[in-house]
Amino acid sequence: MSDRKSRDRGNQQYRTRKDLLAAAAQLMKQGRKPSLEEVAEAALVSRATAYRYFPDIEILLAEASIDIATPDGPTMFANDTSSDAEARLERAEAALHRAVYDNEPALRVMLASSVMVETQGVPVRQNRRLPLIEAALAPVRSRLDRREYERLCNALCLIFGPEAMIVFKDVLRIDEQATRDVKAWAIRALVRAALDSKPTRGARSAKA
């Protein structure tokens, strides 16, 4: 029972955080810089609750700008009937890559705040990349057992998102085109490795 309560509490925290980001994004689309109080009111939470999740309005607005720019997986693939997982993932990563590089300053603020802020159990990041990856992998989901599917998603999460930009740009000092080439190669390698692997003994079926 305690595990279920903990899971429910975690889900509620992510929903609250998402509601705050959505409210901030909506207010920003009106062409103005909202206060934390205005965002809290729009999200139907107290200022104290908003402050627990975002102690600095600049951090909240920086992340909200990322929410605006991040592509939505189901929308992206709504009219895409392709079953080519590699091509779909490369398309999804290319869209997220563009959003990351176009919003680099805000992302660096977000990354720094997620490391420095004391959250006391409140989630510090929103999971944007996994829904995008899952939408891209939808046509081949049934070909992978649960463990292999989760492992593939987890590995792809290392390639998608701002952390990869930091590694390529700051650590390796690789230009953007070379970065795209490496990420495309890695996507192909991971998908082929997953699809060519044999089902793990004892693993549940992906359809279960």
N, C-alpha and C positions, 0 to 999 in steps of 0.2 A: 504493500500500500504506500509506504514511504517513497519507493522508487517512482510510483505513478504520480504522487504529489509533487515530487521534485521535477519530473518531466513536464507536468502541467505548468508548474511555476516557471520553468525555463521557457516553455512555449509562450506563456503570457508575457514574459519579459521581452522576448523577441518581437512579439506583436506590438507591444507598447513602443519599443524603440522604432519599429517600422512606421507606426502611426506618427511619431514625432518627425521622422524624416519626410514622410509624405506631406505633412502639414507645412513644414518649412519649405519644401519644394514648391507647393502650391502658392504659398505667399510670395516666394521669390519670383514666380512666373508673372506676378502682378507688377513686377518691375521695381520692387522696393526691398529694403533690408529689414526684416522683421526682428523684433525683440524676442527674448526667450519667453516672456510672458505671453506675447501674441501667439507664438508657436504652441505653447502649452494649452492656451485657450482653444485654438483651432483643433488640437489633437484630443481635446476633452480630458485633459489630465491636469493635475495641480502643478504649480510652478516648482514645488519641492520635488515632485516626481520627475519633471523634466530635467531639473538640475542634477538628479542622481545619475541620469543617463548621459547628459551633456553639461558639464560644469562651466563650459565656455560657449557662448553663442557663436563665436567664430568657428569653433570645431564643428558645431552642428550645421552651420551654413555650408562649410566646406564639404562635409559628407553629403549634404542634401544636393549639392551641385553634381556630385558623382551619381546619385540616384537618378537625377534627370538625364544624365548622359548614358547610363548603362543600358544596353539593349535588353529587351525582354524576350526570353527564349520562346515561349508559346506564340507570341506575336510574330517573331522572326520566321518561324517555321510553319505558320498557319497554312500557307498555301504551297508548301514545299513537300512534294510527294517522293523525293529522292530517298533511297535506302542506303546511300553511300555515306557511311559514318565518318570516314576520313574527310570527305569534302564538306559535310555538314559541320564538323568540328572546326575545320579550318575557316569556314565562313563565320562561325560564332566567335572564334578567337580573333579573327581579323577585325570584327566589329568592336569587341572589347578592347583590343589593342589600340584602336583609334581613339576610343573614349578615354583610355588611360593616358595616352601620350598628349591628347588635347587638354586634359585636366590635370597635368602633372603637379602644378603648385598645390592645388586643393588636396590631391592624393597624398602628397608628402606631409601636409598638415595632419591629415587623417591618420596616416601611419605613425607619425610621431606621437599623436595624442593617444593612440591605442596602446602604445608602449608605456607612456608616462602616467596616464590617469589611473587613479585608484578607484575601482568600480564596486568593490564589496559585493561581488557576485553578479552584478549587472553586466550583460553582454557588451563587449567593447567594439564589436564589428558586426556588420550585417553580412549575411552570406548571399552574395550576388552571383558569384561565378557558378556555383553548383546547379542552380535551376537552369542556367544557360547550357551547361554541359549535359544535363539530363535530357533537355529538349532535343539537343543535337543527337544524342545516342538512342532516342526513342525507337527508331526502326530496327535496331539490333539488340534491344534489351532482352528479348526472349532467347537470344543465342548464348547468353552468358548466365552462369549460375550466380546466386546472390553475392557470394564472396568475391568472385572475379569481377563482377560489375562494380562493386564498391571499391575494390582495389584500383580499377581503371579510373573511376571518377576521382578518387583521391590523388592519383598520380597526375591526372590532367589538371587538377586544381593548382599544382605547382607551376604549371605553364601559363595558365590564365591569371590575369590580375596584375596589380601594381608591384608585387614583390619581384616578379620576373623582370619588370622594367628596371628596378633598382639593381638587380644582379647584372643584367646586360649593360646597363648604362653606367653605373657607378663603379662596379667591381671589374667587369670584363672590358668596359669601354668599347663595346661593339656598336656599330651604327645601326640605325633603325631597319634598313633593308636586310642586313645580315641577321639581325635579331628575328625578323619575320621568317627568314629561311630556316634558322635553327628551330624555331618553335613549330613550324610546319613539319619539319623532319621528325621532331620528337612526337608530335601528334600521330603521324603515320606509324611510327615504330611502336608506340604504346597500343594503338588500336589493333594492329596486326598481331602483336604479342598476345593480347587478350583473346582475340577471336580464334587464334591458332592453338590456344592452350586447351588441355583436356579438363573437363569438369572436375572440380575438387571432390575427392571421395567424402561422402557424408554431407556435402553442402546441399542446402535446400535448392529446389528448382527456382529459376528466375520468375516462373509463373505462380509460385506459391504465394 
